[in-house]
């Protein structure tokens, strides 16, 4: 199996299930034009996020790692008219691009982009007494994933769905001695998910145009 084949299968899936989407295409184009890294979720992964949020009946969604707003658009589309998505982004440039992309998609009233370090932003949300979130998506710097998990649990409720991207890292999580900070961050996160009695979780490998990686999915039993 090769990345070329995985990419071809992604194309097959997109042709079957994902019609042209001007808002998402424009979000990718404008993100690239602004110099953002091309690391957004794939179109199929974006549709999966939409479906999971709808299946969960999510009214409040929290995202860590906005980038150019692609996944925020996918998630916000699952919300009811009075739903709310809060997305946290470290980079002011990324946040500005995301706000423009989200507004063009007609979702500005449902989405709040907060700028600042993720762990501090989570603490601010908790200090504000934010209502629990129904779905939480983590897709940011991997060395901080364990800290993000600790920060989101006070913002969750029994039944909250937590999804984290990039937790297999081309299989590098198998190497406990790796000096790759991203691999070690993902590895520690996976171990924490497995060990935390408040969560029921699994990691699923993924392949496609984005290469070999994986998604973690956890259900909060008790925050």
Biotite code that builds the C-alpha atoms (Angstrom):
import biotite.structure as struc

atoms = struc.array([
    struc.Atom([0.000, 0.000, 0.000], chain_id="A", res_id=1, res_name="UNK", atom_name="CA", element="C"),
    struc.Atom([1.335, 3.428, -0.958], chain_id="A", res_id=2, res_name="UNK", atom_name="CA", element="C"),
    struc.Atom([0.389, 7.049, -0.408], chain_id="A", res_id=3, res_name="UNK", atom_name="CA", element="C"),
    struc.Atom([-0.416, 7.189, -4.136], chain_id="A", res_id=4, res_name="UNK", atom_name="CA", element="C"),
    struc.Atom([-3.006, 4.447, -3.725], chain_id="A", res_id=5, res_name="UNK", atom_name="CA", element="C"),
    struc.Atom([-4.381, 5.976, -0.514], chain_id="A", res_id=6, res_name="UNK", atom_name="CA", element="C"),
    struc.Atom([-4.764, 9.307, -2.302], chain_id="A", res_id=7, res_name="UNK", atom_name="CA", element="C"),
    struc.Atom([-6.576, 7.625, -5.188], chain_id="A", res_id=8, res_name="UNK", atom_name="CA", element="C"),
    struc.Atom([-9.008, 5.965, -2.766], chain_id="A", res_id=9, res_name="UNK", atom_name="CA", element="C"),
    struc.Atom([-9.566, 9.335, -1.070], chain_id="A", res_id=10, res_name="UNK", atom_name="CA", element="C"),
    struc.Atom([-10.459, 10.720, -4.498], chain_id="A", res_id=11, res_name="UNK", atom_name="CA", element="C"),
    struc.Atom([-12.920, 7.874, -5.044], chain_id="A", res_id=12, res_name="UNK", atom_name="CA", element="C"),
    struc.Atom([-14.562, 8.548, -1.664], chain_id="A", res_id=13, res_name="UNK", atom_name="CA", element="C"),
    struc.Atom([-14.729, 12.291, -2.273], chain_id="A", res_id=14, res_name="UNK", atom_name="CA", element="C"),
    struc.Atom([-16.312, 11.797, -5.704], chain_id="A", res_id=15, res_name="UNK", atom_name="CA", element="C"),
    struc.Atom([-18.995, 9.558, -4.200], chain_id="A", res_id=16, res_name="UNK", atom_name="CA", element="C"),
    struc.Atom([-19.813, 11.370, -0.965], chain_id="A", res_id=17, res_name="UNK", atom_name="CA", element="C"),
    struc.Atom([-18.449, 14.910, -1.104], chain_id="A", res_id=18, res_name="UNK", atom_name="CA", element="C"),
    struc.Atom([-19.831, 17.216, -3.782], chain_id="A", res_id=19, res_name="UNK", atom_name="CA", element="C"),
    struc.Atom([-18.014, 20.445, -4.561], chain_id="A", res_id=20, res_name="UNK", atom_name="CA", element="C"),
    struc.Atom([-18.076, 22.743, -1.539], chain_id="A", res_id=21, res_name="UNK", atom_name="CA", element="C"),
    struc.Atom([-17.180, 26.337, -2.454], chain_id="A", res_id=22, res_name="UNK", atom_name="CA", element="C"),
    struc.Atom([-16.822, 27.485, 1.166], chain_id="A", res_id=23, res_name="UNK", atom_name="CA", element="C"),
    struc.Atom([-14.398, 24.721, 2.086], chain_id="A", res_id=24, res_name="UNK", atom_name="CA", element="C"),
    struc.Atom([-12.457, 25.039, -1.163], chain_id="A", res_id=25, res_name="UNK", atom_name="CA", element="C"),
    struc.Atom([-12.107, 28.777, -0.618], chain_id="A", res_id=26, res_name="UNK", atom_name="CA", element="C"),
    struc.Atom([-11.000, 28.195, 2.973], chain_id="A", res_id=27, res_name="UNK", atom_name="CA", element="C"),
    struc.Atom([-8.180, 25.935, 1.787], chain_id="A", res_id=28, res_name="UNK", atom_name="CA", element="C"),
    struc.Atom([-7.182, 28.339, -0.992], chain_id="A", res_id=29, res_name="UNK", atom_name="CA", element="C"),
    struc.Atom([-7.121, 31.401, 1.239], chain_id="A", res_id=30, res_name="UNK", atom_name="CA", element="C"),
    struc.Atom([-5.263, 29.538, 3.969], chain_id="A", res_id=31, res_name="UNK", atom_name="CA", element="C"),
    struc.Atom([-2.571, 28.515, 1.497], chain_id="A", res_id=32, res_name="UNK", atom_name="CA", element="C"),
    struc.Atom([-2.382, 32.045, 0.075], chain_id="A", res_id=33, res_name="UNK", atom_name="CA", element="C"),
    struc.Atom([-1.796, 33.383, 3.590], chain_id="A", res_id=34, res_name="UNK", atom_name="CA", element="C"),
    struc.Atom([1.073, 30.942, 4.097], chain_id="A", res_id=35, res_name="UNK", atom_name="CA", element="C"),
    struc.Atom([-0.638, 28.661, 6.598], chain_id="A", res_id=36, res_name="UNK", atom_name="CA", element="C"),
    struc.Atom([0.690, 25.087, 6.724], chain_id="A", res_id=37, res_name="UNK", atom_name="CA", element="C"),
    struc.Atom([-1.354, 22.648, 4.640], chain_id="A", res_id=38, res_name="UNK", atom_name="CA", element="C"),
    struc.Atom([-2.292, 20.409, 7.556], chain_id="A", res_id=39, res_name="UNK", atom_name="CA", element="C"),
    struc.Atom([-6.079, 20.758, 7.720], chain_id="A", res_id=40, res_name="UNK", atom_name="CA", element="C"),
    struc.Atom([-8.153, 17.598, 8.005], chain_id="A", res_id=41, res_name="UNK", atom_name="CA", element="C"),
    struc.Atom([-8.990, 15.928, 4.708], chain_id="A", res_id=42, res_name="UNK", atom_name="CA", element="C"),
    struc.Atom([-12.428, 16.458, 3.134], chain_id="A", res_id=43, res_name="UNK", atom_name="CA", element="C"),
    struc.Atom([-13.530, 12.978, 4.223], chain_id="A", res_id=44, res_name="UNK", atom_name="CA", element="C"),
    struc.Atom([-12.288, 13.593, 7.758], chain_id="A", res_id=45, res_name="UNK", atom_name="CA", element="C"),
    struc.Atom([-14.142, 16.907, 7.770], chain_id="A", res_id=46, res_name="UNK", atom_name="CA", element="C"),
    struc.Atom([-17.348, 15.132, 6.793], chain_id="A", res_id=47, res_name="UNK", atom_name="CA", element="C"),
    struc.Atom([-16.719, 12.590, 9.545], chain_id="A", res_id=48, res_name="UNK", atom_name="CA", element="C"),
    struc.Atom([-16.494, 15.433, 12.069], chain_id="A", res_id=49, res_name="UNK", atom_name="CA", element="C"),
    struc.Atom([-19.800, 16.819, 10.810], chain_id="A", res_id=50, res_name="UNK", atom_name="CA", element="C"),
    struc.Atom([-21.479, 13.425, 11.097], chain_id="A", res_id=51, res_name="UNK", atom_name="CA", element="C"),
    struc.Atom([-20.096, 12.735, 14.568], chain_id="A", res_id=52, res_name="UNK", atom_name="CA", element="C"),
    struc.Atom([-21.230, 16.136, 15.828], chain_id="A", res_id=53, res_name="UNK", atom_name="CA", element="C"),
    struc.Atom([-24.709, 15.574, 14.394], chain_id="A", res_id=54, res_name="UNK", atom_name="CA", element="C"),
    struc.Atom([-24.911, 12.039, 15.790], chain_id="A", res_id=55, res_name="UNK", atom_name="CA", element="C"),
    struc.Atom([-23.954, 13.404, 19.209], chain_id="A", res_id=56, res_name="UNK", atom_name="CA", element="C"),
    struc.Atom([-26.658, 16.049, 18.975], chain_id="A", res_id=57, res_name="UNK", atom_name="CA", element="C"),
    struc.Atom([-23.987, 18.616, 19.810], chain_id="A", res_id=58, res_name="UNK", atom_name="CA", element="C"),
    struc.Atom([-25.140, 22.116, 20.708], chain_id="A", res_id=59, res_name="UNK", atom_name="CA", element="C"),
    struc.Atom([-21.804, 23.273, 22.126], chain_id="A", res_id=60, res_name="UNK", atom_name="CA", element="C"),
    struc.Atom([-18.482, 22.337, 20.510], chain_id="A", res_id=61, res_name="UNK", atom_name="CA", element="C"),
    struc.Atom([-14.934, 23.165, 21.577], chain_id="A", res_id=62, res_name="UNK", atom_name="CA", element="C"),
    struc.Atom([-11.987, 22.989, 19.189], chain_id="A", res_id=63, res_name="UNK", atom_name="CA", element="C"),
    struc.Atom([-8.306, 23.326, 20.055], chain_id="A", res_id=64, res_name="UNK", atom_name="CA", element="C"),
    struc.Atom([-6.305, 24.314, 16.970], chain_id="A", res_id=65, res_name="UNK", atom_name="CA", element="C"),
    struc.Atom([-8.244, 26.480, 14.518], chain_id="A", res_id=66, res_name="UNK", atom_name="CA", element="C"),
    struc.Atom([-5.649, 26.824, 11.741], chain_id="A", res_id=67, res_name="UNK", atom_name="CA", element="C"),
    struc.Atom([-7.591, 28.326, 8.807], chain_id="A", res_id=68, res_name="UNK", atom_name="CA", element="C"),
    struc.Atom([-11.043, 27.330, 10.045], chain_id="A", res_id=69, res_name="UNK", atom_name="CA", element="C"),
    struc.Atom([-11.617, 24.301, 7.795], chain_id="A", res_id=70, res_name="UNK", atom_name="CA", element="C"),
    struc.Atom([-12.526, 21.870, 10.577], chain_id="A", res_id=71, res_name="UNK", atom_name="CA", element="C"),
    struc.Atom([-14.395, 24.615, 12.447], chain_id="A", res_id=72, res_name="UNK", atom_name="CA", element="C"),
    struc.Atom([-16.645, 25.053, 9.413], chain_id="A", res_id=73, res_name="UNK", atom_name="CA", element="C"),
    struc.Atom([-17.257, 21.295, 9.251], chain_id="A", res_id=74, res_name="UNK", atom_name="CA", element="C"),
    struc.Atom([-18.130, 21.150, 12.945], chain_id="A", res_id=75, res_name="UNK", atom_name="CA", element="C"),
    struc.Atom([-20.220, 24.327, 13.028], chain_id="A", res_id=76, res_name="UNK", atom_name="CA", element="C"),
    struc.Atom([-22.372, 23.062, 10.166], chain_id="A", res_id=77, res_name="UNK", atom_name="CA", element="C"),
    struc.Atom([-23.629, 20.327, 12.501], chain_id="A", res_id=78, res_name="UNK", atom_name="CA", element="C"),
    struc.Atom([-24.874, 22.805, 15.082], chain_id="A", res_id=79, res_name="UNK", atom_name="CA", element="C"),
    struc.Atom([-28.476, 23.964, 15.427], chain_id="A", res_id=80, res_name="UNK", atom_name="CA", element="C"),
    struc.Atom([-29.191, 27.628, 14.734], chain_id="A", res_id=81, res_name="UNK", atom_name="CA", element="C"),
    struc.Atom([-28.631, 28.527, 18.392], chain_id="A", res_id=82, res_name="UNK", atom_name="CA", element="C"),
    struc.Atom([-25.562, 26.304, 18.782], chain_id="A", res_id=83, res_name="UNK", atom_name="CA", element="C"),
    struc.Atom([-22.083, 27.543, 19.622], chain_id="A", res_id=84, res_name="UNK", atom_name="CA", element="C"),
    struc.Atom([-18.546, 26.557, 18.673], chain_id="A", res_id=85, res_name="UNK", atom_name="CA", element="C"),
    struc.Atom([-15.545, 27.983, 20.523], chain_id="A", res_id=86, res_name="UNK", atom_name="CA", element="C"),
    struc.Atom([-12.246, 27.428, 18.733], chain_id="A", res_id=87, res_name="UNK", atom_name="CA", element="C"),
    struc.Atom([-8.845, 28.179, 20.263], chain_id="A", res_id=88, res_name="UNK", atom_name="CA", element="C"),
    struc.Atom([-5.866, 29.335, 18.188], chain_id="A", res_id=89, res_name="UNK", atom_name="CA", element="C"),
    struc.Atom([-2.381, 30.447, 19.211], chain_id="A", res_id=90, res_name="UNK", atom_name="CA", element="C"),
    struc.Atom([-1.515, 32.414, 16.054], chain_id="A", res_id=91, res_name="UNK", atom_name="CA", element="C"),
    struc.Atom([-3.205, 35.793, 15.422], chain_id="A", res_id=92, res_name="UNK", atom_name="CA", element="C"),
    struc.Atom([-2.591, 35.322, 11.680], chain_id="A", res_id=93, res_name="UNK", atom_name="CA", element="C"),
    struc.Atom([-4.261, 31.921, 11.625], chain_id="A", res_id=94, res_name="UNK", atom_name="CA", element="C"),
    struc.Atom([-7.162, 33.301, 13.664], chain_id="A", res_id=95, res_name="UNK", atom_name="CA", element="C"),
    struc.Atom([-7.681, 36.204, 11.230], chain_id="A", res_id=96, res_name="UNK", atom_name="CA", element="C"),
    struc.Atom([-7.709, 33.864, 8.232], chain_id="A", res_id=97, res_name="UNK", atom_name="CA", element="C"),
    struc.Atom([-10.091, 31.515, 10.039], chain_id="A", res_id=98, res_name="UNK", atom_name="CA", element="C"),
    struc.Atom([-12.511, 34.290, 10.963], chain_id="A", res_id=99, res_name="UNK", atom_name="CA", element="C"),
    struc.Atom([-12.718, 35.371, 7.318], chain_id="A", res_id=100, res_name="UNK", atom_name="CA", element="C"),
    struc.Atom([-13.230, 31.802, 6.117], chain_id="A", res_id=101, res_name="UNK", atom_name="CA", element="C"),
    struc.Atom([-15.880, 31.110, 8.754], chain_id="A", res_id=102, res_name="UNK", atom_name="CA", element="C"),
    struc.Atom([-17.717, 34.341, 7.909], chain_id="A", res_id=103, res_name="UNK", atom_name="CA", element="C"),
    struc.Atom([-17.732, 33.509, 4.191], chain_id="A", res_id=104, res_name="UNK", atom_name="CA", element="C"),
    struc.Atom([-19.273, 30.136, 5.085], chain_id="A", res_id=105, res_name="UNK", atom_name="CA", element="C"),
    struc.Atom([-22.109, 31.994, 6.847], chain_id="A", res_id=106, res_name="UNK", atom_name="CA", element="C"),
    struc.Atom([-21.192, 30.701, 10.292], chain_id="A", res_id=107, res_name="UNK", atom_name="CA", element="C"),
    struc.Atom([-19.740, 33.747, 12.053], chain_id="A", res_id=108, res_name="UNK", atom_name="CA", element="C"),
    struc.Atom([-22.675, 33.995, 14.476], chain_id="A", res_id=109, res_name="UNK", atom_name="CA", element="C"),
    struc.Atom([-22.144, 30.423, 15.669], chain_id="A", res_id=110, res_name="UNK", atom_name="CA", element="C"),
    struc.Atom([-18.342, 30.462, 15.982], chain_id="A", res_id=111, res_name="UNK", atom_name="CA", element="C"),
    struc.Atom([-16.088, 32.309, 18.417], chain_id="A", res_id=112, res_name="UNK", atom_name="CA", element="C"),
    struc.Atom([-12.351, 32.303, 17.671], chain_id="A", res_id=113, res_name="UNK", atom_name="CA", element="C"),
    struc.Atom([-10.206, 32.911, 20.760], chain_id="A", res_id=114, res_name="UNK", atom_name="CA", element="C"),
    struc.Atom([-6.519, 33.762, 20.393], chain_id="A", res_id=115, res_name="UNK", atom_name="CA", element="C"),
    struc.Atom([-3.891, 32.675, 22.899], chain_id="A", res_id=116, res_name="UNK", atom_name="CA", element="C"),
    struc.Atom([-2.081, 29.621, 24.286], chain_id="A", res_id=117, res_name="UNK", atom_name="CA", element="C"),
    struc.Atom([-4.434, 26.665, 24.382], chain_id="A", res_id=118, res_name="UNK", atom_name="CA", element="C"),
    struc.Atom([-3.911, 25.633, 28.005], chain_id="A", res_id=119, res_name="UNK", atom_name="CA", element="C"),
    struc.Atom([-4.427, 29.199, 29.233], chain_id="A", res_id=120, res_name="UNK", atom_name="CA", element="C"),
    struc.Atom([-7.519, 29.606, 27.059], chain_id="A", res_id=121, res_name="UNK", atom_name="CA", element="C"),
    struc.Atom([-8.992, 26.426, 28.527], chain_id="A", res_id=122, res_name="UNK", atom_name="CA", element="C"),
    struc.Atom([-8.348, 27.723, 32.030], chain_id="A", res_id=123, res_name="UNK", atom_name="CA", element="C"),
    struc.Atom([-10.071, 30.994, 31.120], chain_id="A", res_id=124, res_name="UNK", atom_name="CA", element="C"),
    struc.Atom([-13.128, 29.113, 29.870], chain_id="A", res_id=125, res_name="UNK", atom_name="CA", element="C"),
    struc.Atom([-13.314, 27.148, 33.109], chain_id="A", res_id=126, res_name="UNK", atom_name="CA", element="C"),
    struc.Atom([-12.885, 30.312, 35.189], chain_id="A", res_id=127, res_name="UNK", atom_name="CA", element="C"),
    struc.Atom([-15.721, 31.943, 33.250], chain_id="A", res_id=128, res_name="UNK", atom_name="CA", element="C"),
    struc.Atom([-18.002, 29.080, 34.242], chain_id="A", res_id=129, res_name="UNK", atom_name="CA", element="C"),
    struc.Atom([-18.545, 27.988, 30.650], chain_id="A", res_id=130, res_name="UNK", atom_name="CA", element="C"),
    struc.Atom([-21.358, 25.505, 30.135], chain_id="A", res_id=131, res_name="UNK", atom_name="CA", element="C"),
    struc.Atom([-20.169, 21.968, 29.351], chain_id="A", res_id=132, res_name="UNK", atom_name="CA", element="C"),
    struc.Atom([-19.318, 21.148, 25.755], chain_id="A", res_id=133, res_name="UNK", atom_name="CA", element="C"),
    struc.Atom([-20.938, 18.227, 23.961], chain_id="A", res_id=134, res_name="UNK", atom_name="CA", element="C"),
    struc.Atom([-18.045, 17.551, 21.581], chain_id="A", res_id=135, res_name="UNK", atom_name="CA", element="C"),
    struc.Atom([-14.375, 18.513, 21.853], chain_id="A", res_id=136, res_name="UNK", atom_name="CA", element="C"),
    struc.Atom([-11.916, 18.301, 18.941], chain_id="A", res_id=137, res_name="UNK", atom_name="CA", element="C"),
    struc.Atom([-8.173, 18.476, 19.630], chain_id="A", res_id=138, res_name="UNK", atom_name="CA", element="C"),
    struc.Atom([-5.910, 19.133, 16.638], chain_id="A", res_id=139, res_name="UNK", atom_name="CA", element="C"),
    struc.Atom([-2.995, 21.264, 17.773], chain_id="A", res_id=140, res_name="UNK", atom_name="CA", element="C"),
    struc.Atom([0.605, 20.865, 18.992], chain_id="A", res_id=141, res_name="UNK", atom_name="CA", element="C"),
    struc.Atom([1.094, 17.234, 19.955], chain_id="A", res_id=142, res_name="UNK", atom_name="CA", element="C"),
    struc.Atom([3.473, 17.772, 22.913], chain_id="A", res_id=143, res_name="UNK", atom_name="CA", element="C"),
    struc.Atom([0.619, 19.599, 24.672], chain_id="A", res_id=144, res_name="UNK", atom_name="CA", element="C"),
    struc.Atom([-2.058, 16.954, 24.068], chain_id="A", res_id=145, res_name="UNK", atom_name="CA", element="C"),
    struc.Atom([-1.909, 15.584, 27.634], chain_id="A", res_id=146, res_name="UNK", atom_name="CA", element="C"),
    struc.Atom([-2.250, 19.110, 29.024], chain_id="A", res_id=147, res_name="UNK", atom_name="CA", element="C"),
    struc.Atom([-5.155, 19.772, 26.669], chain_id="A", res_id=148, res_name="UNK", atom_name="CA", element="C"),
    struc.Atom([-6.887, 16.620, 27.855], chain_id="A", res_id=149, res_name="UNK", atom_name="CA", element="C"),
    struc.Atom([-6.514, 17.733, 31.456], chain_id="A", res_id=150, res_name="UNK", atom_name="CA", element="C"),
    struc.Atom([-7.859, 21.151, 30.512], chain_id="A", res_id=151, res_name="UNK", atom_name="CA", element="C"),
    struc.Atom([-10.925, 19.968, 28.626], chain_id="A", res_id=152, res_name="UNK", atom_name="CA", element="C"),
    struc.Atom([-12.241, 17.479, 31.167], chain_id="A", res_id=153, res_name="UNK", atom_name="CA", element="C"),
    struc.Atom([-13.506, 20.228, 33.529], chain_id="A", res_id=154, res_name="UNK", atom_name="CA", element="C"),
    struc.Atom([-15.383, 21.585, 30.495], chain_id="A", res_id=155, res_name="UNK", atom_name="CA", element="C"),
    struc.Atom([-17.022, 18.254, 29.682], chain_id="A", res_id=156, res_name="UNK", atom_name="CA", element="C"),
    struc.Atom([-20.031, 16.312, 30.971], chain_id="A", res_id=157, res_name="UNK", atom_name="CA", element="C"),
    struc.Atom([-20.931, 12.627, 31.034], chain_id="A", res_id=158, res_name="UNK", atom_name="CA", element="C"),
    struc.Atom([-21.499, 11.774, 27.379], chain_id="A", res_id=159, res_name="UNK", atom_name="CA", element="C"),
    struc.Atom([-19.160, 14.400, 25.926], chain_id="A", res_id=160, res_name="UNK", atom_name="CA", element="C"),
    struc.Atom([-17.287, 13.083, 22.879], chain_id="A", res_id=161, res_name="UNK", atom_name="CA", element="C"),
    struc.Atom([-13.571, 13.922, 22.651], chain_id="A", res_id=162, res_name="UNK", atom_name="CA", element="C"),
    struc.Atom([-11.821, 13.499, 19.296], chain_id="A", res_id=163, res_name="UNK", atom_name="CA", element="C"),
    struc.Atom([-8.077, 13.995, 18.779], chain_id="A", res_id=164, res_name="UNK", atom_name="CA", element="C"),
    struc.Atom([-6.250, 13.958, 15.443], chain_id="A", res_id=165, res_name="UNK", atom_name="CA", element="C"),
    struc.Atom([-2.735, 12.800, 14.531], chain_id="A", res_id=166, res_name="UNK", atom_name="CA", element="C"),
    struc.Atom([-2.224, 10.283, 17.329], chain_id="A", res_id=167, res_name="UNK", atom_name="CA", element="C"),
    struc.Atom([-0.464, 7.511, 15.364], chain_id="A", res_id=168, res_name="UNK", atom_name="CA", element="C"),
    struc.Atom([2.167, 9.623, 13.558], chain_id="A", res_id=169, res_name="UNK", atom_name="CA", element="C"),
    struc.Atom([3.045, 7.134, 10.789], chain_id="A", res_id=170, res_name="UNK", atom_name="CA", element="C"),
    struc.Atom([3.463, 4.475, 13.454], chain_id="A", res_id=171, res_name="UNK", atom_name="CA", element="C"),
    struc.Atom([6.152, 6.411, 15.326], chain_id="A", res_id=172, res_name="UNK", atom_name="CA", element="C"),
    struc.Atom([4.125, 6.032, 18.548], chain_id="A", res_id=173, res_name="UNK", atom_name="CA", element="C"),
    struc.Atom([5.450, 2.473, 18.696], chain_id="A", res_id=174, res_name="UNK", atom_name="CA", element="C"),
    struc.Atom([8.933, 3.761, 19.548], chain_id="A", res_id=175, res_name="UNK", atom_name="CA", element="C"),
    struc.Atom([9.146, 4.604, 23.248], chain_id="A", res_id=176, res_name="UNK", atom_name="CA", element="C"),
    struc.Atom([12.700, 5.908, 22.765], chain_id="A", res_id=177, res_name="UNK", atom_name="CA", element="C"),
    struc.Atom([11.909, 8.262, 19.876], chain_id="A", res_id=178, res_name="UNK", atom_name="CA", element="C"),
    struc.Atom([13.314, 11.784, 20.152], chain_id="A", res_id=179, res_name="UNK", atom_name="CA", element="C"),
    struc.Atom([10.394, 13.118, 18.067], chain_id="A", res_id=180, res_name="UNK", atom_name="CA", element="C"),
    struc.Atom([8.445, 15.439, 20.391], chain_id="A", res_id=181, res_name="UNK", atom_name="CA", element="C"),
    struc.Atom([5.265, 15.025, 18.351], chain_id="A", res_id=182, res_name="UNK", atom_name="CA", element="C"),
    struc.Atom([5.433, 11.234, 18.502], chain_id="A", res_id=183, res_name="UNK", atom_name="CA", element="C"),
    struc.Atom([6.131, 11.290, 22.224], chain_id="A", res_id=184, res_name="UNK", atom_name="CA", element="C"),
    struc.Atom([3.294, 13.750, 22.812], chain_id="A", res_id=185, res_name="UNK", atom_name="CA", element="C"),
    struc.Atom([0.869, 11.529, 20.916], chain_id="A", res_id=186, res_name="UNK", atom_name="CA", element="C"),
    struc.Atom([2.152, 8.441, 22.724], chain_id="A", res_id=187, res_name="UNK", atom_name="CA", element="C"),
    struc.Atom([1.685, 10.020, 26.176], chain_id="A", res_id=188, res_name="UNK", atom_name="CA", element="C"),
    struc.Atom([-1.786, 11.185, 25.174], chain_id="A", res_id=189, res_name="UNK", atom_name="CA", element="C"),
    struc.Atom([-2.828, 7.715, 24.022], chain_id="A", res_id=190, res_name="UNK", atom_name="CA", element="C"),
    struc.Atom([-1.531, 6.194, 27.256], chain_id="A", res_id=191, res_name="UNK", atom_name="CA", element="C"),
    struc.Atom([-3.438, 8.756, 29.305], chain_id="A", res_id=192, res_name="UNK", atom_name="CA", element="C"),
    struc.Atom([-6.654, 8.041, 27.387], chain_id="A", res_id=193, res_name="UNK", atom_name="CA", element="C"),
    struc.Atom([-6.253, 4.330, 28.025], chain_id="A", res_id=194, res_name="UNK", atom_name="CA", element="C"),
    struc.Atom([-5.491, 4.769, 31.723], chain_id="A", res_id=195, res_name="UNK", atom_name="CA", element="C"),
    struc.Atom([-8.103, 7.356, 32.706], chain_id="A", res_id=196, res_name="UNK", atom_name="CA", element="C"),
    struc.Atom([-11.101, 5.606, 34.303], chain_id="A", res_id=197, res_name="UNK", atom_name="CA", element="C"),
    struc.Atom([-13.282, 8.618, 33.473], chain_id="A", res_id=198, res_name="UNK", atom_name="CA", element="C"),
    struc.Atom([-13.010, 7.828, 29.763], chain_id="A", res_id=199, res_name="UNK", atom_name="CA", element="C"),
    struc.Atom([-13.917, 5.025, 27.390], chain_id="A", res_id=200, res_name="UNK", atom_name="CA", element="C"),
    struc.Atom([-11.644, 5.422, 24.397], chain_id="A", res_id=201, res_name="UNK", atom_name="CA", element="C"),
    struc.Atom([-10.052, 3.897, 21.314], chain_id="A", res_id=202, res_name="UNK", atom_name="CA", element="C"),
    struc.Atom([-7.551, 4.900, 18.640], chain_id="A", res_id=203, res_name="UNK", atom_name="CA", element="C"),
    struc.Atom([-8.313, 4.114, 14.991], chain_id="A", res_id=204, res_name="UNK", atom_name="CA", element="C"),
    struc.Atom([-5.574, 4.113, 12.352], chain_id="A", res_id=205, res_name="UNK", atom_name="CA", element="C"),
    struc.Atom([-6.224, 6.187, 9.241], chain_id="A", res_id=206, res_name="UNK", atom_name="CA", element="C"),
    struc.Atom([-4.615, 6.270, 5.813], chain_id="A", res_id=207, res_name="UNK", atom_name="CA", element="C"),
    struc.Atom([-5.214, 8.567, 2.883], chain_id="A", res_id=208, res_name="UNK", atom_name="CA", element="C"),
    struc.Atom([-3.882, 11.632, 1.129], chain_id="A", res_id=209, res_name="UNK", atom_name="CA", element="C"),
    struc.Atom([-2.622, 12.839, 4.528], chain_id="A", res_id=210, res_name="UNK", atom_name="CA", element="C"),
    struc.Atom([-0.545, 9.676, 4.957], chain_id="A", res_id=211, res_name="UNK", atom_name="CA", element="C"),
    struc.Atom([-0.672, 7.163, 7.811], chain_id="A", res_id=212, res_name="UNK", atom_name="CA", element="C"),
    struc.Atom([-2.020, 8.506, 11.086], chain_id="A", res_id=213, res_name="UNK", atom_name="CA", element="C"),
    struc.Atom([-4.931, 7.996, 13.454], chain_id="A", res_id=214, res_name="UNK", atom_name="CA", element="C"),
    struc.Atom([-7.853, 9.450, 15.347], chain_id="A", res_id=215, res_name="UNK", atom_name="CA", element="C"),
    struc.Atom([-8.539, 9.004, 19.045], chain_id="A", res_id=216, res_name="UNK", atom_name="CA", element="C"),
    struc.Atom([-12.172, 8.949, 20.103], chain_id="A", res_id=217, res_name="UNK", atom_name="CA", element="C"),
    struc.Atom([-13.153, 9.040, 23.760], chain_id="A", res_id=218, res_name="UNK", atom_name="CA", element="C"),
    struc.Atom([-16.485, 9.155, 25.546], chain_id="A", res_id=219, res_name="UNK", atom_name="CA", element="C"),
    struc.Atom([-16.527, 10.936, 28.884], chain_id="A", res_id=220, res_name="UNK", atom_name="CA", element="C"),
    struc.Atom([-18.033, 8.669, 31.523], chain_id="A", res_id=221, res_name="UNK", atom_name="CA", element="C"),
    struc.Atom([-17.368, 11.019, 34.430], chain_id="A", res_id=222, res_name="UNK", atom_name="CA", element="C"),
    struc.Atom([-15.534, 14.346, 33.997], chain_id="A", res_id=223, res_name="UNK", atom_name="CA", element="C"),
])
